[in-house]
Amino acid sequence: MEVASKLRSAVAVTVHNYQLKMRIKTTTKVNLTRWLCILSLSGGTALPLHRASAQTDQDLIEVARSVVSADRKAVVVTAMELTEAEGNDFWPLYGEYRAAMDKIADERVKLVLNYAKLYPNVPEEQAKEMLGTYTSLEQRQVEERNVYLKKFSKVLPAVKALRFAQVETRLDLLVHLNLAAGVPLTPIAQAK
């Protein structure tokens, strides 16, 4: 019961941070979409990410990735309650897993940034290409996660491997929900 309470508290703090970040306003739709994308990847931790002219989107993504890694790891530490022996096997594998997921997340960010450049006038051919990229990324994420969940089940008791899958799913849902909230739908009037 205490673990569930800790997890709920950690998720509540993350949600609260996301809500605070969602109130930030920018001057253009492209900057808003970039900002929300970065915030979604950052896990909602308060960061003064003022866009300097010399900063690239990749610089912002790197900052966000370092923040989300720390935030995710803190939630996982709290939720998993690993023994020292379990932790010795789990954490190196977790690092590999997050690196694989980060590669997919990078491609998702590129997709969102490309969409932001085109919005609201998304040509039919580019919409088809983006849809193909989107579905490919979703499939790769599921496949990669399945591979790693099998590996986690070899180094953890089944109950803890299942718990890890649940925690990761919840964290990913928070990130996806906030990203989706910041990306406007493609106008139908543009479709042919």
C-alpha positions as a printed NumPy array, in Angstrom:
array([[  0.   ,   0.   ,   0.   ],
       [  2.851,   2.367,   0.855],
       [  4.482,   1.75 ,  -2.551],
       [  1.241,   2.538,  -4.351],
       [  0.977,   5.747,  -2.341],
       [  4.56 ,   6.727,  -3.254],
       [  3.909,   5.99 ,  -6.925],
       [  0.67 ,   7.994,  -6.894],
       [  2.521,  10.889,  -5.249],
       [  5.316,  10.749,  -7.834],
       [  2.819,  10.661, -10.696],
       [  0.798,  13.489,  -9.102],
       [  3.917,  15.655,  -8.908],
       [  4.721,  14.87 , -12.547],
       [  1.175,  15.712, -13.625],
       [  1.259,  18.939, -11.612],
       [  4.552,  19.923, -13.247],
       [  3.095,  19.172, -16.681],
       [  0.079,  21.35 , -15.926],
       [  2.342,  24.216, -14.919],
       [  4.376,  23.86 , -18.092],
       [  1.275,  23.733, -20.281],
       [  0.413,  27.298, -19.197],
       [  3.536,  28.755, -20.77 ],
       [  2.809,  30.87 , -23.829],
       [  5.039,  31.556, -26.81 ],
       [  4.698,  33.98 , -29.685],
       [  4.42 ,  31.597, -32.639],
       [  2.791,  28.236, -33.294],
       [  6.115,  26.694, -34.298],
       [  7.797,  27.787, -31.075],
       [  4.79 ,  26.586, -29.073],
       [  4.935,  23.165, -30.683],
       [  8.697,  22.935, -30.144],
       [  8.324,  24.049, -26.533],
       [  5.594,  21.533, -25.766],
       [  7.557,  18.792, -27.461],
       [ 10.594,  19.589, -25.322],
       [  8.428,  19.792, -22.2  ],
       [  6.833,  16.463, -22.946],
       [ 10.225,  14.863, -23.233],
       [ 11.46 ,  16.598, -20.093],
       [  8.904,  14.862, -17.935],
       [  7.514,  18.17 , -16.762],
       [ 10.369,  19.185, -14.512],
       [ 10.654,  22.925, -14.109],
       [ 13.454,  24.132, -16.329],
       [ 14.201,  27.65 , -17.486],
       [ 14.476,  26.745, -21.151],
       [ 14.569,  30.21 , -22.673],
       [ 15.305,  29.82 , -26.337],
       [ 18.563,  31.54 , -27.171],
       [ 19.23 ,  32.321, -30.793],
       [ 22.309,  30.092, -30.815],
       [ 20.423,  27.104, -29.403],
       [ 19.25 ,  24.488, -31.828],
       [ 16.31 ,  22.167, -31.404],
       [ 18.821,  19.38 , -30.805],
       [ 20.382,  21.339, -27.923],
       [ 16.963,  21.682, -26.318],
       [ 16.244,  17.999, -26.876],
       [ 19.512,  17.042, -25.161],
       [ 18.673,  19.185, -22.126],
       [ 15.182,  17.696, -21.981],
       [ 16.532,  14.159, -22.301],
       [ 18.859,  14.609, -19.333],
       [ 15.968,  15.901, -17.227],
       [ 13.535,  13.17 , -18.239],
       [ 16.16 ,  10.511, -17.551],
       [ 16.582,  11.742, -13.997],
       [ 12.829,  12.082, -13.444],
       [ 11.988,   8.674, -14.899],
       [ 14.734,   7.009, -12.925],
       [ 13.474,   8.587,  -9.694],
       [  9.979,   7.243, -10.331],
       [ 11.347,   3.799, -11.225],
       [ 13.54 ,   3.721,  -8.096],
       [ 10.538,   4.51 ,  -5.925],
       [  8.192,   2.096,  -7.652],
       [ 10.459,  -0.909,  -8.06 ],
       [ 11.932,  -1.368,  -4.554],
       [ 14.79 ,  -3.433,  -5.922],
       [ 17.148,  -5.376,  -3.714],
       [ 20.828,  -4.642,  -4.159],
       [ 21.306,  -7.859,  -6.152],
       [ 18.313,  -7.08 ,  -8.383],
       [ 19.559,  -3.534,  -8.893],
       [ 22.979,  -4.772, -10.019],
       [ 21.326,  -6.623, -12.898],
       [ 18.455,  -4.193, -13.515],
       [ 20.148,  -0.783, -13.843],
       [ 22.607,  -1.606, -16.657],
       [ 19.762,  -3.201, -18.622],
       [ 17.541,  -0.206, -17.844],
       [ 20.231,   2.083, -19.278],
       [ 20.282,   0.056, -22.513],
       [ 16.481,   0.061, -22.647],
       [ 16.197,   3.817, -22.195],
       [ 18.893,   4.411, -24.847],
       [ 16.857,   2.337, -27.312],
       [ 13.645,   4.196, -26.391],
       [ 15.433,   7.564, -26.66 ],
       [ 16.399,   6.825, -30.261],
       [ 12.753,   6.287, -31.109],
       [ 11.762,   9.387, -29.126],
       [ 14.321,  11.433, -31.103],
       [ 12.705,  10.364, -34.34 ],
       [  9.265,  11.209, -32.937],
       [ 10.531,  14.698, -32.028],
       [ 11.882,  15.16 , -35.552],
       [  8.482,  14.175, -36.919],
       [  6.707,  16.7  , -34.679],
       [  9.167,  19.448, -35.588],
       [  8.715,  18.732, -39.306],
       [  4.962,  18.864, -38.82 ],
       [  5.31 ,  22.193, -36.984],
       [  7.217,  23.646, -39.931],
       [  4.416,  22.7  , -42.318],
       [  1.408,  23.434, -40.113],
       [ -1.307,  24.416, -41.032],
       [ -0.578,  23.664, -44.715],
       [  0.412,  20.   , -44.759],
       [  0.619,  18.77 , -48.375],
       [ -0.956,  15.395, -49.144],
       [  2.351,  13.682, -50.014],
       [  4.048,  14.864, -46.851],
       [  1.009,  13.821, -44.799],
       [  1.324,  10.295, -46.235],
       [  5.031,  10.248, -45.477],
       [  4.468,  11.497, -41.923],
       [  1.765,   8.897, -41.32 ],
       [  4.133,   6.181, -42.503],
       [  6.86 ,   7.462, -40.194],
       [  4.435,   7.698, -37.283],
       [  3.158,   4.134, -37.665],
       [  6.688,   2.834, -38.101],
       [  7.818,   4.558, -34.894],
       [  4.856,   3.192, -32.945],
       [  5.573,  -0.335, -34.178],
       [  9.297,  -0.065, -33.422],
       [  8.568,   1.136, -29.904],
       [  6.286,  -1.828, -29.192],
       [  8.763,  -4.307, -30.692],
       [ 11.731,  -2.832, -28.826],
       [  9.818,  -2.744, -25.549],
       [  8.815,  -6.412, -25.969],
       [ 12.437,  -7.415, -26.525],
       [ 13.538,  -5.608, -23.372],
       [ 10.638,  -6.813, -21.224],
       [ 11.768, -10.37 , -21.963],
       [ 15.269,  -9.399, -20.831],
       [ 13.92 ,  -7.763, -17.669],
       [ 11.93 , -10.896, -16.873],
       [ 15.211, -12.848, -16.884],
       [ 16.865, -10.592, -14.28 ],
       [ 13.832,  -9.824, -12.093],
       [ 11.087, -11.848, -10.445],
       [  7.988, -11.914, -12.672],
       [  6.053,  -9.643, -10.298],
       [  8.725,  -6.942, -10.49 ],
       [  9.099,  -7.291, -14.265],
       [  5.34 ,  -6.79 , -14.594],
       [  5.481,  -3.824, -12.234],
       [  8.25 ,  -2.287, -14.34 ],
       [  6.14 ,  -2.698, -17.49 ],
       [  3.253,  -0.958, -15.739],
       [  5.404,   1.929, -14.495],
       [  6.966,   2.483, -17.924],
       [  3.56 ,   2.374, -19.588],
       [  2.209,   5.021, -17.222],
       [  5.217,   7.272, -17.725],
       [  5.008,   6.92 , -21.499],
       [  1.29 ,   7.687, -21.44 ],
       [  1.958,  10.921, -19.542],
       [  4.583,  11.972, -22.061],
       [  2.417,  11.042, -25.065],
       [ -0.658,  12.757, -23.647],
       [  1.191,  16.004, -23.084],
       [  2.837,  15.863, -26.487],
       [ -0.519,  15.214, -28.152],
       [ -2.084,  18.122, -26.262],
       [  0.496,  20.468, -27.753],
       [  0.275,  19.339, -31.36 ],
       [ -2.7  ,  20.752, -33.272],
       [ -4.72 ,  18.418, -35.473],
       [ -4.128,  18.619, -39.202],
       [ -6.805,  20.846, -40.766],
       [ -9.186,  18.758, -42.879],
       [ -9.784,  21.636, -45.297],
       [ -6.236,  21.038, -46.571],
       [ -6.903,  17.381, -47.439],
       [ -7.859,  16.414, -50.971]])
